[in-house]
Amino acid sequence: MENNSSSRPAIILLSGGLDSITVLALAKQQGFACYALSFDYGQRHNAELEASRRIAKHYQVADHKIISLGLSAIGGSALTDARIDVPTSPQAGIPVTYVPARNTIFLAFALGWAEVVKAHDVFIGVNAVDYSGYPDCRPEFIKAFQDMANLGTKAGVEGHKIQIHTPLIALSKAEIIQKGLALGVNYADTVSCYSADIKGRACGVCDACRLRAAGFENLGVDDPTHYRPK
């Protein structure tokens, strides 16, 4: 896919999962020059980062950065602390797969890079419908972060307002998949599983796997996820 370097720049948070590839495809469709940002934050596996590399290459983004954070140093989540098991059944309240302040940290890096490349748009694939109960996926959080971004940056003070785009926030997982398929997204390139193996094969039982599978099932479309042998 071609990338027009003269297009308006935008930062795209790219995890390598289903939602983030859909957001990238949407931003490309809208004519943005996409700067993809991924994070090696101490998650259990790097399969999603490998997926982000493949996706960024396919979409010929203007640049793709992978930032190392090491959130495993503080732990507090089943995704960053090996002592906490990834749950295989739904949990009430905020689940142990919530990574403390993750989207706040990710958006802060995106905001910094946006100032450097003079981008006024940041895209993130948060979703408040079919989601896992994470507080940093809610519209209220996004609004609060955008308000802060425009108060605490040179760009915002000089009148170049930063906008946080959340095109998936009110969509069901099936609606997200439907939108992506209409844009030609190849979901076989993505990794959603919290416990994927080194080959990117999914467990099929974690919350992320269940939400993804239900989305494809509700849409009546085959899920191209690669599952590891049981």
Backbone bond lengths (Angstrom), bond angles and torsions (degrees), N, CA, C in turn:
res aa  C-N    CA-C-N  psi(-1)  N-CA   C-N-CA  omega(-1)  CA-C   N-CA-C  phi
1 M - - - 1.460 - - 1.519 109.98 -
2 E 1.306 117.22 136.18 1.444 121.37 -176.90 1.528 111.16 -78.77
3 N 1.317 114.74 148.19 1.457 120.67 176.93 1.517 108.59 -123.78
4 N 1.297 117.68 116.30 1.457 122.79 -179.62 1.523 109.16 -83.43
5 S 1.346 116.42 108.73 1.460 120.68 -174.78 1.521 112.30 -66.08
6 S 1.345 117.34 -17.02 1.461 120.48 178.88 1.521 112.12 -85.18
7 S 1.335 117.95 -3.66 1.452 121.99 179.79 1.524 110.47 -70.42
8 R 1.305 115.69 163.81 1.462 121.96 177.48 1.526 109.40 -65.27
9 P 1.342 118.81 127.04 1.466 120.11 -176.36 1.529 112.22 -75.52
10 A 1.324 115.88 149.57 1.461 122.11 175.49 1.518 109.01 -147.73
11 I 1.320 116.09 144.82 1.464 121.84 174.76 1.520 108.28 -92.63
12 I 1.332 116.63 129.54 1.465 122.48 179.57 1.521 108.58 -116.77
13 L 1.318 117.79 119.06 1.457 120.34 174.23 1.529 108.00 -75.03
14 L 1.326 115.65 117.42 1.461 121.90 -172.13 1.518 110.27 -121.57
15 S 1.324 116.36 103.35 1.460 120.77 -179.24 1.519 112.51 -85.06
16 G 1.327 116.47 -24.25 1.463 120.58 -172.55 1.516 111.62 100.83
17 G 1.337 116.29 3.00 1.455 120.86 -179.53 1.510 113.75 -98.05
18 L 1.319 115.13 -176.69 1.463 122.83 -175.58 1.529 112.54 -61.97
19 D 1.313 116.97 -45.67 1.462 119.71 -176.05 1.525 111.49 -68.63
20 S 1.334 116.77 -43.48 1.462 118.91 -173.77 1.524 112.48 -70.16
21 I 1.338 118.15 -33.48 1.466 118.52 176.78 1.527 110.21 -67.96
22 T 1.324 116.73 -34.32 1.468 120.31 177.97 1.524 110.27 -65.40
23 V 1.328 117.05 -42.02 1.460 121.38 178.21 1.527 110.47 -63.48
24 L 1.328 117.09 -42.35 1.462 120.42 178.19 1.523 110.76 -61.01
25 A 1.327 116.81 -44.52 1.465 120.94 178.99 1.527 111.04 -62.29
26 L 1.329 117.16 -38.88 1.463 121.15 178.17 1.526 111.41 -65.47
27 A 1.327 116.58 -44.06 1.461 120.63 179.99 1.530 110.87 -63.76
28 K 1.333 115.99 -39.89 1.467 119.69 176.89 1.527 110.38 -63.01
29 Q 1.337 116.35 -42.73 1.458 120.59 179.71 1.531 110.99 -60.43
30 Q 1.321 115.85 -34.07 1.462 120.95 -178.63 1.528 112.50 -80.52
31 G 1.325 116.64 -0.92 1.454 120.75 173.84 1.511 116.23 90.51
32 F 1.335 117.68 11.96 1.458 120.20 178.48 1.526 111.58 -76.10
33 A 1.312 115.86 147.41 1.458 122.02 166.66 1.529 105.85 -84.74
34 C 1.317 116.76 112.21 1.465 120.98 -167.05 1.527 112.79 -93.52
35 Y 1.316 114.68 127.55 1.457 123.20 174.01 1.528 106.63 -108.58
36 A 1.320 116.23 108.20 1.464 120.82 -173.58 1.527 110.75 -88.33
37 L 1.335 115.44 136.67 1.458 121.82 -177.54 1.526 109.88 -127.90
38 S 1.329 115.23 120.50 1.471 121.61 179.94 1.533 108.55 -123.13
39 F 1.335 115.34 164.62 1.465 119.53 -175.40 1.526 111.64 -134.60
40 D 1.321 114.48 130.43 1.457 121.57 166.76 1.525 105.21 -96.53
41 Y 1.337 115.35 91.62 1.462 119.61 -170.27 1.527 113.25 -104.81
42 G 1.336 115.94 14.01 1.457 119.74 -179.33 1.503 112.59 93.84
43 Q 1.346 116.34 18.74 1.454 120.47 178.09 1.530 111.09 -64.43
44 R 1.333 115.45 163.40 1.459 121.25 -173.12 1.533 113.59 -60.67
45 H 1.310 117.09 -28.26 1.475 119.36 -176.91 1.520 109.69 -144.29
46 N 1.331 115.30 160.08 1.459 120.93 179.25 1.518 112.27 -103.80
47 A 1.319 117.33 9.50 1.468 120.52 -177.45 1.519 111.26 -61.09
48 E 1.334 116.72 -37.72 1.465 119.43 -179.73 1.528 111.25 -69.43
49 L 1.341 117.06 -30.69 1.462 119.58 176.91 1.524 110.88 -69.99
50 E 1.325 116.24 -38.27 1.466 119.35 175.09 1.521 109.86 -62.41
51 A 1.329 115.72 -39.45 1.469 120.00 177.35 1.528 110.34 -63.42
52 S 1.328 117.30 -40.27 1.464 120.21 -179.94 1.522 110.56 -62.99
53 R 1.323 117.09 -36.35 1.469 120.18 177.87 1.521 110.72 -64.69
54 R 1.326 116.28 -44.52 1.472 120.05 179.46 1.530 110.52 -62.41
55 I 1.316 115.29 -44.00 1.467 120.22 -177.26 1.531 110.60 -65.70
56 A 1.326 116.58 -45.13 1.467 120.53 -179.92 1.522 110.71 -61.29
57 K 1.324 116.73 -39.92 1.471 120.52 178.78 1.518 110.67 -65.94
58 H 1.340 116.56 -43.58 1.467 120.62 -178.94 1.525 111.14 -61.19
59 Y 1.322 116.36 -42.15 1.456 120.21 -176.90 1.538 112.74 -86.77
60 Q 1.329 116.09 1.62 1.463 121.90 176.50 1.531 111.37 47.99
61 V 1.318 114.75 55.77 1.457 119.76 -179.46 1.527 109.93 -66.58
62 A 1.327 115.64 158.87 1.460 120.59 -179.60 1.526 111.18 -62.90
63 D 1.321 116.64 -34.64 1.465 122.14 177.55 1.524 106.93 -163.81
64 H 1.321 115.79 152.43 1.463 120.97 176.69 1.513 108.12 -135.00
65 K 1.308 116.68 117.33 1.459 121.45 177.49 1.521 109.85 -111.74
66 I 1.330 115.08 139.42 1.468 121.60 172.06 1.528 106.87 -115.91
67 I 1.316 116.12 114.81 1.463 122.31 -175.85 1.526 109.67 -98.21
68 S 1.330 116.47 131.54 1.460 121.63 176.45 1.521 109.80 -90.52
69 L 1.320 116.51 126.56 1.462 121.37 -176.60 1.529 113.63 -116.91
70 G 1.316 117.71 -41.19 1.452 119.47 -179.97 1.504 114.24 72.44
71 L 1.349 117.33 44.18 1.463 119.49 177.89 1.527 112.09 -67.55
72 S 1.334 116.56 -10.77 1.469 119.13 176.28 1.530 110.87 -65.04
73 A 1.312 117.20 -18.13 1.470 120.48 179.31 1.521 111.79 -65.37
74 I 1.340 116.22 -28.15 1.467 118.65 177.16 1.519 112.12 -103.58
75 G 1.339 117.34 -19.33 1.464 120.90 175.90 1.518 112.85 64.45
76 G 1.335 115.05 -143.09 1.452 120.34 177.78 1.503 115.05 86.24
77 S 1.334 117.24 6.09 1.458 121.21 -179.35 1.527 109.85 -146.07
78 A 1.317 115.50 147.84 1.466 119.59 176.21 1.524 111.73 -65.91
79 L 1.325 117.13 -17.29 1.464 119.99 -179.98 1.525 112.97 -85.19
80 T 1.335 117.09 -16.35 1.463 120.32 -176.97 1.527 113.64 -124.90
81 D 1.317 117.34 -4.81 1.467 121.42 -177.49 1.531 108.91 -127.21
82 A 1.315 116.65 111.30 1.464 121.88 -175.89 1.525 112.42 -64.42
83 R 1.322 116.78 -15.11 1.469 119.66 179.48 1.522 112.37 -80.01
84 I 1.329 116.61 -11.59 1.464 121.21 179.60 1.519 108.78 -107.12
85 D 1.311 117.70 121.26 1.457 121.52 -177.99 1.525 111.06 -73.64
86 V 1.332 115.25 141.53 1.458 120.03 171.68 1.529 107.87 -71.44
87 P 1.321 119.16 123.54 1.468 120.77 -177.00 1.521 111.90 -67.29
88 T 1.316 114.69 148.06 1.470 120.63 179.77 1.526 111.52 -113.19
89 S 1.324 116.20 12.34 1.461 121.18 175.15 1.520 107.99 -144.65
90 P 1.332 118.40 156.43 1.468 121.20 -177.65 1.521 112.15 -58.63
91 Q 1.339 116.49 144.96 1.454 122.76 179.01 1.524 110.44 -116.56
92 A 1.302 115.63 148.01 1.459 119.93 174.33 1.523 109.34 -80.62
93 G 1.338 116.15 147.96 1.453 119.81 178.20 1.522 112.20 72.68
94 I 1.324 115.87 -156.63 1.465 121.37 -179.76 1.530 108.47 -79.83
95 P 1.330 118.61 119.66 1.462 121.26 -173.88 1.526 113.04 -74.60
96 V 1.330 115.57 164.70 1.468 120.63 -178.37 1.527 111.85 -71.16
97 T 1.333 118.43 -7.35 1.461 120.52 175.56 1.529 112.19 -82.08
98 Y 1.323 117.07 -7.10 1.469 120.41 173.44 1.524 108.56 -63.84
99 V 1.341 116.31 127.81 1.461 121.83 177.02 1.526 108.04 -97.91
100 P 1.332 118.74 117.99 1.463 121.32 -174.43 1.531 113.24 -50.87
101 A 1.342 114.87 121.13 1.472 123.94 174.05 1.531 113.83 61.29
102 R 1.333 118.51 20.33 1.467 120.24 -173.24 1.528 112.85 -58.37
103 N 1.329 117.69 -51.30 1.463 118.33 -177.15 1.525 112.38 -68.70
104 T 1.325 117.21 -29.11 1.458 120.31 174.46 1.530 110.13 -62.49
105 I 1.318 115.79 -44.58 1.463 121.12 -179.92 1.525 110.87 -67.99
106 F 1.323 116.83 -45.91 1.465 120.56 -179.86 1.531 111.42 -60.73
107 L 1.319 115.64 -45.81 1.464 119.49 -179.27 1.527 111.67 -66.47
108 A 1.322 116.96 -31.64 1.462 120.01 177.83 1.529 110.32 -64.14
109 F 1.326 117.55 -43.33 1.462 120.84 176.24 1.524 110.86 -64.82
110 A 1.327 116.05 -41.81 1.467 119.92 178.43 1.523 110.48 -61.13
111 L 1.314 116.42 -39.39 1.456 121.80 179.73 1.528 110.56 -64.09
112 G 1.325 116.13 -43.55 1.458 120.09 178.42 1.513 112.26 -61.99
113 W 1.329 116.45 -44.45 1.467 119.96 -179.98 1.527 110.33 -67.73
114 A 1.329 116.01 -35.84 1.464 120.06 178.03 1.532 110.30 -58.40
115 E 1.320 117.08 -42.63 1.467 119.32 178.27 1.526 111.40 -62.72
116 V 1.316 116.50 -39.19 1.468 120.83 -177.42 1.522 111.42 -66.00
117 V 1.340 117.29 -44.00 1.472 120.36 -177.09 1.525 111.73 -93.16
118 K 1.341 115.53 6.81 1.472 122.22 178.45 1.535 111.96 59.89
119 A 1.328 113.86 43.02 1.465 120.65 174.92 1.524 108.90 -95.54
120 H 1.309 116.29 139.69 1.460 121.29 177.98 1.525 111.64 -109.35
121 D 1.337 115.69 8.60 1.463 121.05 -176.00 1.522 110.17 -132.85
122 V 1.320 115.75 132.43 1.465 122.92 176.25 1.520 107.55 -127.46
123 F 1.326 116.56 129.35 1.469 121.86 -179.98 1.521 110.07 -109.86
124 I 1.336 115.65 134.72 1.464 121.54 177.05 1.526 108.79 -139.72
125 G 1.334 116.71 141.67 1.464 121.27 -173.63 1.508 114.85 -92.49
126 V 1.321 117.83 37.98 1.467 119.43 177.96 1.522 109.93 -68.75
127 N 1.330 114.81 153.22 1.462 120.75 -176.25 1.522 109.12 -143.75
128 A 1.322 116.50 130.92 1.474 121.20 -176.48 1.522 113.03 -107.62
129 V 1.327 117.33 9.75 1.467 120.71 179.74 1.528 109.23 -104.65
130 D 1.339 116.44 -76.64 1.465 120.16 175.33 1.519 108.67 -91.93
131 Y 1.307 117.23 78.53 1.458 120.38 -178.98 1.522 108.82 -133.26
132 S 1.314 116.74 177.59 1.457 120.78 -171.08 1.521 114.28 -99.50
133 G 1.331 118.04 20.54 1.453 120.05 177.66 1.514 114.11 84.81
134 Y 1.336 118.00 20.04 1.457 120.85 -178.44 1.540 110.58 -79.60
135 P 1.323 118.28 129.17 1.471 119.86 -178.73 1.519 113.61 -66.85
136 D 1.347 117.43 -23.49 1.465 119.96 -178.47 1.529 112.86 -90.76
137 C 1.338 116.67 21.36 1.462 122.15 172.50 1.527 111.09 -113.86
138 R 1.315 117.29 6.33 1.463 121.55 -174.47 1.530 111.69 -90.68
139 P 1.331 117.37 150.29 1.469 120.75 177.60 1.521 112.92 -56.17
140 E 1.347 117.90 -35.84 1.451 121.08 -179.11 1.530 111.58 -62.39
141 F 1.329 114.97 -38.02 1.466 119.38 178.35 1.523 110.94 -66.45
142 I 1.326 116.62 -45.83 1.461 121.21 -178.75 1.529 110.27 -60.83
143 K 1.325 117.13 -43.94 1.466 120.67 179.34 1.528 110.81 -61.93
144 A 1.332 115.82 -42.94 1.460 119.80 -179.41 1.522 110.73 -64.41
145 F 1.332 116.79 -39.92 1.465 119.54 179.92 1.528 110.40 -67.39
146 Q 1.325 117.00 -41.23 1.463 119.84 179.63 1.530 110.89 -63.30
147 D 1.321 116.73 -41.14 1.472 120.49 176.65 1.527 110.12 -59.93
148 M 1.323 116.38 -45.22 1.461 120.70 178.94 1.523 110.79 -62.77
149 A 1.351 116.38 -42.23 1.461 121.11 -178.06 1.513 111.91 -59.03
150 N 1.308 116.56 -37.91 1.456 120.06 -177.35 1.525 113.08 -84.48
151 L 1.328 115.99 -10.35 1.457 120.43 173.35 1.519 111.91 -91.60
152 G 1.324 116.32 -31.40 1.457 120.19 -169.02 1.512 115.96 -110.20
153 T 1.332 118.11 18.38 1.458 120.35 179.53 1.527 110.66 -126.86
154 K 1.314 115.32 154.16 1.462 121.65 174.70 1.524 110.09 -59.55
155 A 1.348 115.52 -43.25 1.462 119.64 -179.68 1.520 111.50 -59.40
156 G 1.326 116.07 -46.07 1.459 119.96 -178.62 1.516 112.40 -64.87
157 V 1.329 117.36 -42.78 1.460 121.98 -179.20 1.526 110.81 -64.62
158 E 1.348 116.36 -33.43 1.463 120.32 -179.46 1.521 112.89 -85.93
159 G 1.338 116.41 6.04 1.459 120.28 174.59 1.509 115.67 92.73
160 H 1.343 117.02 5.27 1.465 120.74 177.99 1.531 108.37 -96.24
161 K 1.295 116.71 80.63 1.454 122.13 -171.56 1.531 112.27 -61.74
162 I 1.322 115.45 138.04 1.462 122.86 174.56 1.519 108.19 -90.34
163 Q 1.332 116.52 131.59 1.461 120.73 175.97 1.525 109.81 -113.83
164 I 1.319 116.05 129.45 1.464 121.67 175.53 1.521 107.69 -94.29
165 H 1.323 117.35 114.55 1.458 122.43 -178.25 1.527 109.82 -93.51
166 T 1.332 115.87 130.39 1.471 121.44 178.04 1.536 108.37 -129.56
167 P 1.321 117.62 70.49 1.472 119.91 -171.98 1.521 114.77 -67.26
168 L 1.340 117.28 -12.60 1.469 119.92 -177.76 1.522 112.89 -105.63
169 I 1.309 117.90 0.46 1.461 120.58 -165.20 1.530 113.34 -62.58
170 A 1.328 118.05 -29.82 1.466 120.81 -177.19 1.526 112.52 -108.20
171 L 1.329 117.21 13.96 1.466 121.00 -177.59 1.521 111.64 -101.47
172 S 1.327 116.28 148.55 1.465 120.13 171.03 1.520 107.87 -75.92
173 K 1.326 116.45 165.99 1.461 119.44 179.12 1.521 110.49 -61.50
174 A 1.324 117.39 -38.64 1.471 120.41 178.21 1.524 110.91 -63.01
175 E 1.331 116.83 -39.85 1.468 120.32 179.22 1.526 111.38 -67.17
176 I 1.326 116.42 -35.99 1.466 120.49 177.05 1.526 110.12 -63.32
177 I 1.326 115.67 -47.36 1.465 120.36 179.96 1.526 110.67 -62.25
178 Q 1.306 116.27 -42.61 1.466 120.70 179.21 1.526 110.84 -60.10
179 K 1.329 116.52 -43.21 1.462 121.13 179.00 1.525 110.20 -63.97
180 G 1.322 116.24 -42.65 1.459 119.94 -179.87 1.513 112.72 -65.59
181 L 1.319 117.17 -42.66 1.461 120.36 179.55 1.524 111.06 -62.59
182 A 1.335 116.09 -36.08 1.469 119.77 177.52 1.525 111.58 -65.11
183 L 1.346 116.50 -24.09 1.457 121.84 178.18 1.523 112.50 -93.14
184 G 1.332 116.39 2.23 1.452 120.28 178.90 1.518 114.73 82.69
185 V 1.331 117.76 18.96 1.460 121.15 -179.70 1.529 110.41 -66.43
186 N 1.326 115.65 135.87 1.459 121.83 175.38 1.526 107.98 -99.86
187 Y 1.312 116.94 98.25 1.461 120.46 -176.05 1.528 113.41 -72.83
188 A 1.336 117.17 -8.82 1.455 120.13 174.66 1.530 110.56 -66.54
189 D 1.329 117.25 -20.75 1.462 121.65 -179.77 1.521 112.61 -79.97
190 T 1.320 118.04 -6.86 1.464 121.08 -172.36 1.524 112.72 -100.81
191 V 1.323 115.07 157.53 1.463 122.36 174.81 1.523 107.62 -127.72
192 S 1.337 117.36 121.31 1.466 121.99 -179.16 1.521 113.03 -109.61
193 C 1.311 116.92 -23.33 1.466 122.64 -170.39 1.528 113.11 -64.19
194 Y 1.335 116.32 138.13 1.453 121.80 175.82 1.529 112.01 -72.03
195 S 1.338 116.37 -22.29 1.466 120.45 -175.01 1.526 111.84 -125.73
196 A 1.311 117.65 35.66 1.466 120.89 -179.70 1.525 110.56 -60.40
197 D 1.346 116.21 148.92 1.460 119.34 177.07 1.529 109.76 -83.49
198 I 1.333 116.92 -176.41 1.466 120.44 -174.47 1.525 112.59 -65.39
199 K 1.340 116.77 -17.63 1.458 121.06 177.73 1.530 111.72 -93.02
200 G 1.331 116.08 3.14 1.453 120.43 179.68 1.517 114.10 81.12
201 R 1.329 117.06 12.16 1.470 120.17 -178.96 1.528 110.11 -81.00
202 A 1.322 115.25 135.92 1.464 122.09 -171.98 1.524 112.44 -83.28
203 C 1.350 115.43 155.23 1.467 120.67 179.06 1.518 111.77 -79.53
204 G 1.349 116.50 -31.93 1.458 120.85 178.61 1.510 115.05 84.94
205 V 1.341 118.57 -2.37 1.466 120.03 -175.21 1.525 113.76 -126.01
206 C 1.330 118.47 -14.47 1.465 119.40 179.64 1.526 110.05 -73.58
207 D 1.318 115.71 170.33 1.462 121.03 -176.82 1.528 111.75 -59.75
208 A 1.327 116.45 -42.77 1.467 120.43 -179.38 1.529 111.25 -63.29
209 C 1.319 116.51 -40.87 1.470 120.73 177.90 1.519 111.37 -64.79
210 R 1.338 116.54 -41.66 1.456 119.96 -178.47 1.534 111.28 -65.90
211 L 1.322 116.98 -43.49 1.464 120.80 179.63 1.523 110.78 -63.14
212 R 1.317 116.26 -42.95 1.466 120.78 179.66 1.522 110.59 -63.66
213 A 1.334 116.66 -49.94 1.473 120.88 -178.12 1.525 110.98 -60.34
214 A 1.345 116.74 -40.52 1.465 120.47 -179.77 1.525 110.71 -65.14
215 G 1.333 117.11 -36.13 1.459 120.41 178.83 1.517 112.20 -63.07
216 F 1.305 116.69 -46.50 1.466 120.24 178.01 1.527 110.98 -66.04
217 E 1.330 116.16 -40.25 1.463 120.03 -179.99 1.530 110.86 -64.12
218 N 1.326 117.13 -43.49 1.471 120.74 179.58 1.520 112.07 -63.83
219 L 1.322 115.11 -29.11 1.456 120.04 179.90 1.526 111.49 -85.37
220 G 1.326 116.41 -15.33 1.462 120.83 -178.55 1.512 112.95 75.08
221 V 1.344 115.51 32.43 1.468 122.05 -178.36 1.525 108.57 -123.45
222 D 1.334 116.70 142.57 1.461 120.77 178.59 1.524 110.67 -67.52
223 D 1.319 115.88 135.19 1.458 122.16 177.63 1.529 108.59 -85.22
224 P 1.345 118.77 121.04 1.468 120.13 -178.41 1.527 113.95 -82.63
225 T 1.333 117.54 13.27 1.461 120.72 178.60 1.527 110.87 -57.38
226 H 1.317 115.16 138.91 1.470 121.23 175.30 1.536 107.86 -92.43
227 Y 1.322 116.46 118.23 1.463 120.99 179.73 1.517 110.89 -101.86
228 R 1.324 115.34 143.69 1.464 118.15 177.77 1.524 109.46 -78.25
229 P 1.333 117.83 154.54 1.472 120.56 -179.37 1.524 111.34 -60.52
230 K 1.331 114.53 141.85 1.476 118.82 179.59 1.524 110.84 -88.69
